[in-house]
Amino acid sequence: MESLQPDRSYHIYNHANGSENIFRTEANFNYFLEKYRMYIPPISETYAYCLMPNHFHLVVRIRKRETIEALIRMKSDRSIKYNFSNDASLAKNFSKVSTFDEGMSKISNFGKVNKISDDEIEKFLSKQFANLFSCYTQSFNKVYHRMGSLFIKNFKREPISDKIYFLNAIVYTHRNPIHHGFHEKYEDWEYSSYNEIVGGVCDFIEISKLLIMTDGLESFKEIHRHSLDDFKTCFDV
């Protein structure tokens, strides 16, 4: 399986471990996103997401190596009482990449002590995602009186090598509810980043960076419209 590495983009997805749904109610969707905000923005920029009843898709870019190394040192330094899920002052700045990275760069010994191996970095990045899934599963199991794993153990990750692939992954992510027959329009599915990007309001999606890549909002919407037209054509008789 492809390892997660700094400064690389990925299409990440996972499915229920079995036939049951991982999101049953609106509260489930919202709780997952709440925990996502706690665990993932420190290590990664997010460009798109879509939560479906029994699976989800993400398009992310892992932060720079220096930032990841600093986070690892912070977590291992016993003199620093740091918990990703409890640091509200840091969390509120996750959407401001420059603020986050500049803050990390001011940490003592930033990127200068004991080079951290690729293996350590990969384990740390994977652990953040595992913590997200574990936290959500524990709550889900408690609410629905169930036991055992909820997600497939090893979440899938596909490295994204270029801009075209990156944009295709974003459109595919947003088109998932249409692909699975839940709705016919992007904007009709509430649990994806499409409406947040179009509306310009989200605390963890890199909206401004994404719209620069698509040459603006109208182009972003046009790319999605073309993809939907092509998708519908495939099923015309």
GIGI-V521279 format. One record per residue. N is the residue number from 1. RES is the residue in three letters. OMEGA is omega in degrees with one decimal (999 if undefined). D_CENTER is the distance of its C-alpha to the mean C-alpha in Angstrom with 2 decimals. Layout:
# GIGI-V521279
n:res:omega:d_center
N:RES:OMEGA:D_CENTER
N:RES:OMEGA:D_CENTER
This chain:
# GIGI-V521279
n:res:omega:d_center
1:MET:-179.6:18.30
2:GLU:179.2:16.60
3:SER:175.7:15.81
4:LEU:-179.7:12.91
5:GLN:-178.0:14.64
6:PRO:173.4:14.43
7:ASP:175.7:14.44
8:ARG:-178.9:13.16
9:SER:-177.7:10.68
10:TYR:164.1:9.29
11:HIS:-176.7:8.81
12:ILE:178.1:7.46
13:TYR:178.1:9.17
14:ASN:-171.6:11.43
15:HIS:175.3:14.55
16:ALA:177.8:16.96
17:ASN:-175.6:19.50
18:GLY:-173.2:22.37
19:SER:-177.1:23.34
20:GLU:177.9:22.27
21:ASN:175.5:19.42
22:ILE:174.8:16.52
23:PHE:-177.5:16.48
24:ARG:-175.5:20.10
25:THR:175.9:20.31
26:GLU:179.4:18.76
27:ALA:177.6:18.69
28:ASN:178.5:16.50
29:PHE:-176.6:13.78
30:ASN:-179.4:14.16
31:TYR:177.5:14.31
32:PHE:180.0:11.03
33:LEU:177.0:9.37
34:GLU:179.1:11.89
35:LYS:175.6:11.03
36:TYR:179.7:7.28
37:ARG:-178.1:8.90
38:MET:-169.8:11.20
39:TYR:-169.3:9.67
40:ILE:-178.9:6.54
41:PRO:176.3:7.88
42:PRO:-174.9:11.03
43:ILE:-170.1:9.93
44:SER:166.7:7.43
45:GLU:177.3:7.39
46:THR:-178.3:4.93
47:TYR:177.8:7.43
48:ALA:172.2:7.02
49:TYR:170.8:6.27
50:CYS:177.5:9.30
51:LEU:177.4:10.60
52:MET:-176.4:13.99
53:PRO:-176.3:16.70
54:ASN:176.7:16.49
55:HIS:177.1:13.16
56:PHE:175.9:9.65
57:HIS:176.1:7.86
58:LEU:168.2:4.64
59:VAL:-172.7:5.97
60:VAL:170.0:5.36
61:ARG:-179.8:8.54
62:ILE:-177.6:9.70
63:ARG:-176.7:12.17
64:LYS:-177.7:15.88
65:ARG:-178.0:17.88
66:GLU:179.4:20.02
67:THR:-180.0:17.29
68:ILE:178.8:16.00
69:GLU:179.4:19.70
70:ALA:178.0:20.47
71:LEU:179.0:17.88
72:ILE:179.8:19.43
73:ARG:178.4:22.85
74:MET:-176.8:22.14
75:LYS:-178.3:21.12
76:SER:-179.0:24.16
77:ASP:-176.2:26.58
78:ARG:-179.9:28.45
79:SER:179.2:29.88
80:ILE:177.7:26.52
81:LYS:-172.6:25.46
82:TYR:177.4:21.72
83:ASN:-177.5:19.09
84:PHE:-172.8:15.44
85:SER:-177.1:15.53
86:ASN:-174.5:18.79
87:ASP:-175.8:18.78
88:ALA:-178.2:18.74
89:SER:177.0:20.27
90:LEU:-176.6:17.50
91:ALA:-176.0:14.72
92:LYS:179.8:16.40
93:ASN:-176.5:16.15
94:PHE:-177.5:12.48
95:SER:-179.6:12.43
96:LYS:-171.5:15.58
97:VAL:-177.9:14.80
98:SER:178.6:18.53
99:THR:-179.0:19.28
100:PHE:-177.2:16.81
101:ASP:177.6:17.98
102:GLU:177.5:21.53
103:GLY:179.1:21.43
104:MET:-176.7:20.33
105:SER:-179.2:23.07
106:LYS:178.5:25.67
107:ILE:179.9:25.20
108:SER:180.0:28.40
109:ASN:-178.7:28.52
110:PHE:174.8:25.27
111:GLY:-173.4:24.96
112:LYS:-173.5:28.64
113:VAL:172.1:29.29
114:ASN:-179.0:29.10
115:LYS:-178.0:26.76
116:ILE:-173.5:23.87
117:SER:176.0:23.67
118:ASP:-179.1:20.99
119:ASP:177.8:21.19
120:GLU:179.9:20.65
121:ILE:-179.9:17.58
122:GLU:179.4:16.10
123:LYS:179.7:17.08
124:PHE:-179.7:15.59
125:LEU:179.0:12.09
126:SER:-179.9:12.37
127:LYS:178.6:13.91
128:GLN:176.4:11.13
129:PHE:179.2:9.06
130:ALA:178.1:12.55
131:ASN:176.8:13.31
132:LEU:-177.6:10.59
133:PHE:-179.5:12.02
134:SER:180.0:15.47
135:CYS:-179.7:15.46
136:TYR:-178.5:14.50
137:THR:-179.6:17.04
138:GLN:179.2:19.73
139:SER:-180.0:19.64
140:PHE:-179.4:19.58
141:ASN:179.5:22.46
142:LYS:-177.6:24.39
143:VAL:-173.5:24.23
144:TYR:174.7:25.16
145:HIS:178.4:27.50
146:ARG:178.8:26.05
147:MET:173.8:25.65
148:GLY:-176.5:23.74
149:SER:179.6:20.34
150:LEU:-179.4:18.17
151:PHE:169.2:15.58
152:ILE:-169.1:16.76
153:LYS:-176.4:17.14
154:ASN:-179.6:15.58
155:PHE:-176.8:12.17
156:LYS:175.5:12.43
157:ARG:178.4:11.18
158:GLU:178.7:12.99
159:PRO:-179.9:13.65
160:ILE:-169.4:13.99
161:SER:-177.0:17.41
162:ASP:-174.6:18.32
163:LYS:-178.6:17.78
164:ILE:178.1:19.02
165:TYR:-179.4:16.70
166:PHE:-179.0:13.72
167:LEU:176.9:15.06
168:ASN:179.1:16.00
169:ALA:178.7:12.56
170:ILE:179.8:11.47
171:VAL:178.5:14.75
172:TYR:178.8:14.53
173:THR:-179.1:11.29
174:HIS:-177.3:13.15
175:ARG:-174.4:16.36
176:ASN:178.9:15.48
177:PRO:177.4:17.39
178:ILE:179.1:20.29
179:HIS:-177.3:20.29
180:HIS:171.5:20.66
181:GLY:179.5:23.27
182:PHE:-179.6:21.87
183:HIS:178.5:22.57
184:GLU:-178.8:24.09
185:LYS:179.0:22.29
186:TYR:-171.7:18.73
187:GLU:-177.7:19.50
188:ASP:178.4:20.84
189:TRP:-172.1:17.63
190:GLU:-169.9:16.44
191:TYR:171.1:13.07
192:SER:-178.1:11.20
193:SER:-175.5:10.46
194:TYR:-178.3:13.74
195:ASN:178.9:16.11
196:GLU:178.4:14.29
197:ILE:179.4:14.39
198:VAL:179.9:17.97
199:GLY:177.7:18.94
200:GLY:-177.0:17.64
201:VAL:171.8:16.37
202:CYS:-175.7:12.95
203:ASP:178.5:12.47
204:PHE:174.7:8.96
205:ILE:-179.5:8.69
206:GLU:-172.8:10.80
207:ILE:-175.8:13.40
208:SER:178.4:16.42
209:LYS:-179.6:15.24
210:LEU:-178.0:14.13
211:LEU:172.2:17.49
212:ILE:179.8:19.35
213:MET:-176.9:18.16
214:THR:-178.5:19.39
215:ASP:172.7:22.53
216:GLY:-175.9:21.95
217:LEU:-178.2:20.98
218:GLU:177.0:23.81
219:SER:176.3:22.89
220:PHE:-179.7:19.27
221:LYS:-179.8:20.86
222:GLU:176.6:23.49
223:ILE:179.0:21.19
224:HIS:179.2:19.71
225:ARG:178.9:23.32
226:HIS:179.7:24.59
227:SER:-180.0:22.01
228:LEU:177.1:22.98
229:ASP:179.4:26.65
230:ASP:179.9:26.38
231:PHE:-179.8:24.65
232:LYS:179.3:27.43
233:THR:-178.9:30.07
234:CYS:-176.0:29.19
235:PHE:176.7:30.36
236:ASP:178.9:33.42
237:VAL:999:36.69
